[in-house]
Amino acid sequence: MQQPNVKYTITDGVITIAPGVERIEEGAFIEVDFKEMYVPASVKVIEYPLDLSEELEADLYFYGDDTAIAFSKEAMWRVVKARIYVMPELQADYEERLDRTLQGNWRELISVEAMPADKMSHYGPVEQPQRTPLTPGEAAKFETIEHERQLLEELWTTQCAQPYAVELSELQAEEETFKNSIRIVKRKVWQFPFFSKPNPRKARSRILFHEWYYDGLVRECDETAARMAKVQDELSRLIRRDDNRTPQSAIRRMRQLLGMGRATLEKGMEQIKKIDSLIKELRADLLKQTVKPTFSLKRTLITIGILLSVCLPLTARFIDSPVVDDVCLKLWGIVLIAFCIYFVWWLDDFVLVVSRKSDGSVEYREERMSEIKKSIFYKVFYH
């Protein structure tokens, strides 16, 4: 294994770079498996710390206010997920710097987050920045941002929060109605040879599919609401100046948060439209929940085959004609071959289905593949 070209210590997958190191070059840690790396304020440039053949998935703690992250274009292809933690007042600065130096989609691979309180003193006590008074220009910007925050909160309440509560209540009522909407029409006696019996499986699968979609949609809406609450909370704290950021750093961060809030608002409005669309689908699908006997070509052919297998020998027996005997024998042979082919297909159609239950147990059962393919879940997940 190649020795790293920087001074460091490693314990249980945690690398601590020694103070005084000024640069971490690409490939500095080859075949060194780590989950956390602590980078002191002395480091001015950090390149991709691993070899380009290795993937990076780790937490990086930066204690400097101007450490440059110089990942090459090739290195970005090897980043799986990197979380960079910096002092709270520097979060916006680092994000702006990464916007200038890394590719446009870096946010999908790298996140910049506020340093947890228990990590701040890793290299010793940290001096908290002193709160400086606002200049008239900064105070005006704070006032403008507060106005935009209030407007965002009002838009969220009127266009997302209130409509969501109404739509969710309506959706829950429609879901309950939909669950109880299956109506089965019994098969009449004369339909037995030609019609399949009512099969409510498709209707039940439709119910399960809507329940699954409903749960996912509600979960997405709740996550969006939690994200907006988090944005609003941080905006309020920054406007009150609770974390001793410099005014310029706070303004940059608040503008970022406003952008995130607007994007969250748009997403929330799209989710409200999805809920409304789901309600309409539920109402439209109510008509499909009536399960009737359906004409079955297979069942009809089997009925005709059984009749022919009985009638043909009787016909050949009571009509004394070589031509009739020959025709009946050939038709009877065709029917017999058809029944053999159908029997082989019927045996081959069975498959073993393995189901894992919530309690960890496993259930084994045989089902017909032709029936499984009719399931809505099969069509959704395999096509």
N, C-alpha and C positions, 0 to 999 in steps of 0.2 A: 504494500500500500504506500502511495506517495505521501510524504509528510507535508502538511499544510505550510504555506509560506507566511503565516501570521501566528502570533502568540495567542494561545487560547487554553482553556480548560474544558473538559467534557465530563459530565456526570449524568448517567441515566438518560442519555439522549438529549441533554441540555448543554449547549455550547455557550461559553462566556468569553467574549473577545477581551483581551487585556487592554486596559487604558493605555494610550500612547500609540496604538496602531492607527495609521492614517488611511490605509487603503486595503480593501479586501478584493483581490483580483479574481477573475473568472477561473473556476476550477481550483480554488484555494483548498476546498475540502473534497477530496476524491475518495469515494467509498466510505465516507463518514456519515452514518445514519443518525440524523438528529430531527427532533420535533420542535425545539425551541432554540433561538439564537439571540443573545443579548449583545447589542452593538453600542459601545461607549460613544460619548460626544466627540472624542478625538477622531473618529472615522469620518472622513470627508467624502469618500466615494466607496460604494459597495457594488461590485459587479455580480454576475450570477455565481453564487458561492460553490456550486457543484460542477462536475464535468457535464458537458452538453448531452451525454448519454444517460444522465440520471434526472429523474423527475423531482421537482421541489414541492413539498407539501409540509409547511411548517409555520410557526408563529415567530415573527421577527420583532424584537423590541428595540426601538431606536431612542437614544437618550440625547442626541444632538439636535440642534434646530436647523442645520443646513446639510445634512447627510444626503448626498446625491445618489439616487438609485439608477444605476446605469446598466440595465439588462438589455442585451442585444436582441435583435429581432429573432435570431435563432434560439436564444435562451427563452424567450417568451413562449415558444412552442413546448417547452419542457416544464412550464409552471402548471401544476395541477390546482393548487389553492394555497395562496400565501396571505397571511393576515399580518399587517404591519401596525404595530402599536406605537403611538407617539404621545407626547404630552398634549393634553386636551387643547391648549391654546395654539398648538401647531398643526392640528388636524387639517384645517382648511389650506394652510400653506403647503403641506405635503401633497394634498390632492391636486392643487393647482400645478405644482412642480411635475407631478407624474403625468398630468394632462399634456404638458409641453414635451416631455422626454420619452414617454412610452407610446405604444400603439393605441389607437382609438378604443379598442375593446378591452383595455387593461382592467377595467372595473369588474369584468366577468371572472377574472383570475386572481386579482389582488384587491384586498379591502384595506382601507386605512381607518383605524379605530382608535378611540381614546384609551390611553394607558390606564389599566386597572390600578386602583389605589395601592394594592399590596405589592405592585411591581415597581413603583416609582423610585424607591430607595435602593434598588439593586446595586448601584454603584456608590451608595452613600446618600446622605440627606440631600434633598432637592430644594433649592431656594424657590419659593413661590413668587411669581411676578407681582409687583406692587400695582394696585389699581390706580390708573392714571385718570384724571378728570377728562371729561369729554370736551372737545372743542366745539364751537357753534356749528361747524360743518358736520362733525360726527354726530352731534345731538340731532341735527336735522335728518341725517340718514337713519338713525335709530327710530325717530318718530315716523319716518316713511315706512320703514320695515314693520313697525308695530301696526300701522294702518293696514299694510298688505297682509299681515298675520291675521288681523281681525276679519278682513274680507275673506281670507281663505277659510277661516273657521266658520264664518256665516255660510259660505257656499257649501262647505262640507255638511253642515247641519241641514240645510234646505234641500240640497240636491242628492245627498247620499244617506245620511243618518236617518232622517225622518222617512224618506221613501223606502229605505231598506226595512225599517220596522213594519211599515204597512204591507210591503210586498211579502215579507217573511211570514206574517200572520196569514195572508191570503194563500201563500204557497203551502203552508202547513195544513190549512183547511182543504185545499185541492188534493194534497197527498193523501189525506185520510179518506176523502171521497173516492179517490182513484183505487186505494187498497181494497175498498169494499164494492168495487164496481163489476166484478166478474159475474156474469150471468151465463149459465150453461143450459142449452137447449137439448133435450134428450133426443136420441136417435129413435125414429119410428121403426116398427117391425119390418115394413117393406123395404126400408133403406139399408137393412143389415148387409145384404150381399154386395151392395154397390157404394156405400158410404162409410167412411171411417168414423169411429165414435168421437164425440167432442173431446178435444185435447186441450185442457187449460194451461199446459206447460208454457206455451208461448205468451199467454196473458200474464202468468206469474213471473216469467222472465222479464217481461216488460215492466212489471211492478218493481222487481229487484233492480233493474237497470235505472229506473227513475229514482229509486231510493239511494242508490250509489251515486248518481249524478247530483242529486239533491244534497247529500252529505258533503260531497266535495265542493259544491258551490257555496254552501253555508260556511265551510271552513275557510275558503278563499276570502269571502267577505269579512269574516272575523279577523283574519290576518291583516287585511287591508285597513280595517278600522284600528287595529292595534298599531300599525305602522304610522297612521296619521296621528294617533294620540302621542306616539313617541316623538314625532316631528314637532307637534305643537308644544309638548312639554319642554323640549330642548330650546325651541325658539323663545319660550317665555323665560327660561333661565338665563339665556344670553341677553335678552332685553333688560332683565333685572340686574345683569352683570354679577351673577352669583359665583362664577368660577375664576375670576381674576384674569381673564384674557385681556390682551391689549385691545383697544377699540377697533383697530383695523382688522385684527384677526377675528374678532367677534362679528364684524360686518361681513367679512368674506364667508364665514361659516353660516351666518343667517341667510345670506343669499343662496348658498347651496341648499340649505334646508327648505327655503321657499320653493326652489325648483323641484326638490323631492316631493314637497307637499302638493304642488300642482300636478305632478305626474301621478301621485297617489289618488288625487281627486278624480282625474280622468279615468284611472283604472276602476275606481269605485263606481263611477257612472256607467262604465261598460258592464260591470257585474250586475248592476240594477237591471240593465237591459236583458242580460242573460236570464235573470230570475223571471222577468216578465215573459220572455220567450218560453221558458220552461212551463209556466202556468198555462200559456196558450197550448203548448204541446199536450199537457195533461188533459185539458178539456177536449182537444181534438181526438185524443186516444181513447176517450171514454167509449166511443162507438165501437172501437176494436175489441173491447173487453167482453162482448157478447160472443160466446163460443158455440158454434153450431156444428152439426155433422157436415163433413165436407166430402164431395164426390171423390172417390179414389179409383184412379185408373188401374192401379195394381190390384185392388180388391175385386174390381169388375172382371179383370182378366183371369184372376184365380177362380172366380165363380164360373166364368165361361169354360175354363179349363176343366173344372170338376164336372160340369154338365156334359162336356164333350167326352170325358173319360168314361162316363156312365152310358151316355146315349150311343156313342159310336159302336161299342161291342153289341148292344141290343139291335141297332140298325143292321149291322152285318149279319146277325143271327136270324132276323125275321125276314130279310130281303135276300132271296136266293139269286144273287148275281155276282159273277166274278169281278165286274168293274166296281160295284158297290163295296165288295169285300176289300178290294185293293185300295180304294180311296179311303175307306174307314181305317184300314190298317196303317196307312201312311199318316193320316191325321192323328191317329191315336199315338203313333210313334213320336210325332212332333210335340204333342202335348206332354208326353212322358219326358222327353228331353228337356222341354221348357221347365217342367217341375223339378228336374234334377239340378238344372242350372240355378233356379231360384233357391233351392235348398242349400246349395253350396254358398251362394251369396249370403243367405240368411245366417249361416254359421260364421262366415267370415266377417260379418258386420258387427259382431260383439267385440268390445274393447274393454280393457281393465282401467277403471278410473280410480285414482288415488286422491283422497281428500284429506287435508290436514285441518283438524278442528282447533278452535281457540284454546282448548285445554292441553294441546300438544299431542293428542292421540291421532292416530291415522286410521282412516276407514277405507276399505277396499270393496269395490262393487263392480259389477259388469253392466255396461250400458251399450245401447246401439249407437254406432258412429253416425248413422244417418239422422238420428234424433238429436245428437249433440250438435251437429252442424246447423240445425234449425234454430239453435239458441241465439238470442240477441248478443250475449257475451262473446260467443264464438265469432260472430260476424264482426263485432267491434274490435276484438283483440287480435284476430288472425287474418283480417282482411283490410 
